[in-house]
Amino acid sequence: MARAIYAFVAFNVYSLFLIAAFQKNTPFLFDAALMAEMHAGSESFDIQAWGWKDHYLWRLVAAIVATAVTAFLAGAIAQRNGARVALAANVPSVIMWAIVFYLMAFGEDKWEGQTGFAIVAAIAIPLTTWIAYRCGKIGEETQANEFRSETVLGIRPYHWIWIVLPLYLFSLGIIFVVTKFLAVQFLTIRDFSLMGAFIGLLALVPVIAWLAPLVFAYNVLAGNALTERSPGMKGLTNVGVISGGFLLATGIQFGCFWALQKLTTWWYS
């Protein structure tokens, strides 16, 4: 029972952080020219205050990704009945989507993107329910087949209490890069040249910089790296790797997208 409660809490806490990471990246879905026009038209305009606005499909993508990842984690924590535990943990999300659907479909107030949000909410309720069930089962099976029972996905359970914060910060960068990568693919979809392929690849390079520190930190926590070091030194190393990795990944991301902007302007103009 205790594991089921921990899984329920982990599912909803991690979901909130992941959803927040998607929402923080919403402004970057805008076209740069549109953003410039909005800034010019209103001195008080704050792009970070835009929120989800009418990006209902983006909201659905965020819900799908967050549900899949956190249901997998919840199933691994539960170790038994992972599918049903993840299903129960997803109930607050289902209630939220039901409220959105009611307000958009039957509410008296008018909202931007009202019809789109109503349709997406109607889709999200059964879809996230199914995803939570399936990924919760997969998480349970993965935990049972590949990791020791005293761990959660290979590391001590208490580490998952603090890991949520660096995962949130790193997911901000990862989601941004993936968003821009998809945008570049639409730009280069008909470009079969070597330069077009290079431009598409360059947009994805920062993901490696974001993932590498997380992989290293995981290996340390799982006992696969720095096995000869003391627990204190391992902790300090991970702090350094996560902090330094965040700064390095930010720099690499800035450099790659600066180069990407220059290349696309030169190649497609």
Backbone hydrogen bonds, N-H to C=O, Kabsch-Sander energy under -0.5 kcal/mol:
donor,donor_aa,acceptor,acceptor_aa,energy
5,I,1,M,-2.0
6,Y,2,A,-2.6
7,A,3,R,-2.6
8,F,4,A,-2.2
9,V,5,I,-2.4
10,A,6,Y,-2.9
11,F,7,A,-2.6
12,N,8,F,-1.8
13,V,9,V,-2.7
14,Y,10,A,-2.6
15,S,11,F,-1.8
16,L,12,N,-1.9
17,F,13,V,-1.8
18,L,14,Y,-2.4
19,I,15,S,-3.0
20,A,16,L,-2.2
21,A,17,F,-1.9
22,F,18,L,-2.0
23,Q,19,I,-2.6
24,K,20,A,-2.6
25,N,21,A,-1.0
26,T,23,Q,-1.3
28,F,25,N,-1.2
29,L,26,T,-2.3
30,F,27,P,-1.5
35,M,31,D,-2.3
36,A,32,A,-2.1
37,E,33,A,-2.1
38,M,34,L,-2.2
39,H,35,M,-2.2
40,A,36,A,-2.4
41,G,37,E,-2.0
42,S,38,M,-0.9
42,S,39,H,-0.5
45,F,42,S,-1.3
47,I,45,F,-0.5
49,A,46,D,-1.5
50,W,47,I,-1.4
55,H,52,W,-2.3
56,Y,54,D,-1.8
59,R,55,H,-1.8
60,L,56,Y,-1.8
61,V,57,L,-2.5
62,A,58,W,-2.3
63,A,59,R,-2.0
64,I,60,L,-2.4
65,V,61,V,-2.6
66,A,62,A,-2.6
67,T,63,A,-2.4
68,A,64,I,-2.3
69,V,65,V,-2.5
70,T,66,A,-2.4
71,A,67,T,-2.2
72,F,68,A,-1.8
73,L,69,V,-1.9
74,A,70,T,-2.7
75,G,71,A,-2.6
76,A,72,F,-1.8
77,I,73,L,-2.3
78,A,74,A,-2.7
79,Q,75,G,-2.1
80,R,78,A,-0.7
85,V,81,N,-2.5
86,A,82,G,-2.4
87,L,83,A,-2.0
88,A,84,R,-2.3
89,A,85,V,-2.5
90,N,86,A,-1.4
91,V,88,A,-1.4
94,V,90,N,-2.1
95,I,91,V,-2.7
96,M,92,P,-2.1
97,W,93,S,-2.4
98,A,94,V,-2.4
99,I,95,I,-2.2
100,V,96,M,-2.3
101,F,97,W,-2.7
102,Y,98,A,-2.3
103,L,99,I,-2.7
104,M,100,V,-2.5
105,A,101,F,-2.7
106,F,102,Y,-2.9
107,G,102,Y,-0.8
107,G,103,L,-0.9
114,Q,111,W,-1.3
117,F,113,G,-2.6
118,A,114,Q,-2.1
119,I,115,T,-2.3
120,V,116,G,-2.7
121,A,117,F,-2.6
122,A,118,A,-1.9
123,I,119,I,-1.8
124,A,120,V,-3.0
125,I,121,A,-1.7
127,L,123,I,-2.0
128,T,124,A,-2.8
129,T,125,I,-1.2
130,W,126,P,-2.3
131,I,127,L,-2.5
132,A,128,T,-2.6
133,Y,129,T,-1.9
134,R,130,W,-2.6
135,C,131,I,-2.9
136,G,132,A,-1.9
137,K,133,Y,-1.7
138,I,134,R,-2.3
139,G,135,C,-2.6
140,E,136,G,-2.0
141,E,137,K,-2.4
142,T,138,I,-2.7
143,Q,139,G,-2.3
144,A,140,E,-2.2
145,N,141,E,-2.3
146,E,142,T,-2.3
147,F,143,Q,-1.5
151,T,148,R,-1.6
152,V,155,I,-3.1
153,L,151,T,-0.5
155,I,152,V,-1.2
159,H,156,R,-1.5
160,W,157,P,-1.5
161,I,158,Y,-1.5
162,W,158,Y,-0.6
162,W,159,H,-0.6
163,I,159,H,-2.0
164,V,160,W,-0.6
165,L,162,W,-1.3
167,L,163,I,-2.4
168,Y,164,V,-1.8
169,L,165,L,-2.1
170,F,166,P,-2.8
171,S,167,L,-2.3
172,L,168,Y,-1.4
173,G,169,L,-1.0
174,I,170,F,-2.4
175,I,171,S,-2.7
176,F,172,L,-1.7
177,V,173,G,-2.4
178,V,174,I,-2.6
179,T,175,I,-2.4
180,K,176,F,-2.4
181,F,177,V,-2.7
182,L,178,V,-2.3
183,A,179,T,-1.9
184,V,180,K,-2.3
185,Q,181,F,-1.9
186,F,182,L,-1.6
187,L,183,A,-1.4
188,T,184,V,-2.3
189,I,186,F,-0.5
191,D,188,T,-1.8
192,F,190,R,-0.8
197,A,193,S,-1.9
198,F,194,L,-2.2
199,I,195,M,-2.6
200,G,196,G,-2.1
201,L,197,A,-2.3
202,L,198,F,-2.7
203,A,199,I,-1.4
204,L,201,L,-1.3
205,V,201,L,-0.9
205,V,202,L,-0.5
207,V,204,L,-1.4
208,I,204,L,-0.6
208,I,205,V,-1.3
209,A,205,V,-1.0
210,W,206,P,-1.9
211,L,207,V,-2.5
212,A,208,I,-2.5
214,L,210,W,-0.6
215,V,211,L,-2.5
216,F,212,A,-2.3
217,A,213,P,-2.6
218,Y,214,L,-2.4
219,N,215,V,-2.3
220,V,216,F,-2.0
221,L,217,A,-2.3
222,A,218,Y,-2.6
223,G,220,V,-1.0
224,N,219,N,-3.0
225,A,219,N,-1.2
229,R,226,L,-1.5
234,K,230,S,-2.4
235,G,231,P,-2.3
236,L,232,G,-2.3
237,T,233,M,-2.6
238,N,234,K,-2.4
239,V,235,G,-2.2
240,G,236,L,-2.4
241,V,237,T,-2.9
242,I,238,N,-2.8
243,S,239,V,-2.6
244,G,240,G,-2.9
245,G,241,V,-2.4
246,F,242,I,-1.9
247,L,243,S,-1.8
248,L,244,G,-2.8
249,A,245,G,-2.8
250,T,246,F,-2.0
251,G,247,L,-2.1
252,I,248,L,-2.7
253,Q,249,A,-2.7
254,F,250,T,-2.4
255,G,251,G,-2.6
256,C,252,I,-2.9
257,F,253,Q,-2.3
258,W,254,F,-1.8
259,A,255,G,-2.4
260,L,256,C,-2.4
261,Q,257,F,-2.1
262,K,258,W,-2.0
263,L,259,A,-2.6
264,T,260,L,-2.7
265,T,261,Q,-2.1
266,W,262,K,-2.1
267,W,263,L,-3.3
268,Y,264,T,-2.3
269,S,265,T,-0.5
